[in-house]
C-alpha cells in the first residue's frame, strides 16, 4: 500500500505542475486524507466528497481511500480519474485567486461556481464529464 500511495502522490504532484504551467497560477498546497488514520478529519474536510478545496486555507484535500481503490482496480484509468478530480479542485483554487465569491449567504452562486469548475476541468485535464462519470462508476462506486 505504501508504494501505491507514493505513486499516487507523485502523480498528483505532476498534475499540479502541469496545470500550473498551463494556467500560470501557482497550485495550492494539498493533502491526502486517510479515513483509517484520520476519520474525523475526513468527515470534517471531505464529507462524502472525493476531494475538496478550502479557499480560506488555499488547500486541496483528497480522499486517499478513494484514490487507492481506483488505483488498485486500474492504475491507468485511475490516472484519468485523478486528472479530472485534481483539475476541478485546482480550478476552484484559480477561481479563488481570481476573486470569485465562493460562499454567498444562500449558496445561490455555488452551482455556477461548480459548473464553471467542471467545464474548466474538462478542458484542463482532457477528460470529459461523461468519461469522469464512467470512471467514477467503474473505479470507485461499483462493487
C-alpha positions in Angstrom: 0.0 0.0 0.0 2.8 2.4 0.9 4.3 2.3 -2.6 0.9 2.9 -4.2 0.4 6.0 -2.0 3.8 7.2 -3.1 2.9 6.7 -6.8 -0.4 8.5 -6.3 1.3 11.4 -4.6 3.9 11.7 -7.3 1.2 11.6 -10.0 -0.9 14.3 -8.2 2.2 16.5 -7.9 3.0 16.1 -11.6 -0.6 17.0 -12.5 -0.5 20.2 -10.4 2.8 21.1 -12.0 1.3 20.5 -15.5 -1.8 22.6 -14.7 0.2 25.4 -13.1 2.3 25.6 -16.3 -0.9 25.9 -18.4 -2.7 28.4 -16.2 0.3 30.2 -14.6 -1.3 30.4 -11.2 0.7 28.5 -8.5 -1.1 25.5 -7.3 -2.4 25.2 -3.7 -1.0 23.1 -1.0 -2.7 19.7 -0.9 -3.0 16.6 1.3 -4.2 13.1 1.1 -6.5 12.3 4.0 -6.6 8.6 5.2 -10.0 7.7 6.6 -8.4 4.9 8.6 -6.0 7.2 10.4 -8.0 10.4 10.4 -11.7 9.5 10.3 -12.8 12.7 11.9 -10.7 14.9 9.7 -12.0 13.1 6.6 -15.6 13.6 7.7 -15.0 17.3 8.5 -12.9 18.2 5.4 -14.5 15.9 2.8 -17.8 14.7 4.0 -18.9 12.3 1.2 -16.7 14.1 -1.5 -13.7 12.5 -3.1 -11.9 15.9 -2.9 -12.4 19.4 -1.7 -10.8 22.8 -1.9 -10.7 25.1 1.1 -10.3 28.7 -0.1 -9.5 30.1 3.4 -6.6 27.6 3.6 -5.8 27.6 -0.1 -5.5 23.9 0.3 -6.9 20.8 -1.5 -7.9 17.7 0.4 -8.2 14.3 -1.4 -9.6 11.1 0.0 -6.7 8.6 0.0 -9.1 5.6 0.3 -11.0 6.6 -2.9 -7.8 7.1 -4.9 -6.3 3.8 -3.7 -9.5 2.0 -4.6 -9.4 3.4 -8.1 -5.6 2.8 -8.4 -5.9 -0.9 -7.4 -8.7 -1.5 -9.9 -6.9 0.0 -12.9 -3.9 2.4 -12.5 -4.1 3.8 -16.0 -7.8 4.5 -15.7 -7.2 5.9 -12.2 -4.9 8.4 -13.7 -7.7 9.6 -16.0 -10.0 9.8 -13.0 -7.4 11.8 -11.0 -6.7 14.1 -13.9 -10.3 15.4 -13.8 -10.6 15.3 -10.0 -7.4 17.3 -9.4 -8.2 19.7 -12.3 -11.6 20.5 -10.8 -10.1 21.3 -7.4 -7.2 23.2 -8.9 -9.8 25.3 -10.8 -11.5 26.2 -7.6 -8.2 27.5 -6.4 -7.9 29.5 -9.7 -11.4 30.9 -9.0 -10.4 31.9 -5.5 -7.2 33.6 -6.6 -9.1 35.4 -9.3 -11.6 36.7 -6.7 -14.6 34.5 -7.4 -17.0 34.6 -4.5 -17.3 31.0 -3.2 -20.0 31.3 -0.5 -22.9 33.6 -0.5 -25.5 33.7 2.2 -27.9 31.4 0.5 -25.5 29.4 -1.7 -27.1 30.7 -4.8 -23.8 31.1 -6.7 -22.4 27.7 -5.7 -24.0 25.8 -8.7 -22.5 28.3 -11.1 -19.0 28.0 -9.5 -19.2 24.2 -9.6 -20.3 24.2 -13.3 -17.5 26.5 -14.3 -15.0 24.3 -12.4 -16.3 21.2 -14.2 -16.1 22.8 -17.6 -12.6 24.1 -16.9 -11.6 20.7 -15.5 -12.6 19.1 -18.8 -10.5 21.5 -20.8 -7.5 21.3 -18.5 -7.5 17.6 -17.9 -8.6 16.3 -21.4 -11.2 14.2 -19.6 -14.9 14.8 -20.4 -17.6 14.8 -17.7 -19.1 11.7 -19.3 -15.8 9.9 -19.0 -15.4 11.1 -15.5 -18.8 9.6 -14.6 -17.9 6.3 -16.2 -14.6 6.2 -14.4 -16.2 7.1 -11.1 -18.7 4.2 -11.5 -16.2 1.7 -12.7 -13.3 2.5 -10.3 -15.0 3.8 -7.2 -18.7 3.1 -6.9 -19.0 -0.3 -8.5 -18.7 -3.2 -6.1 
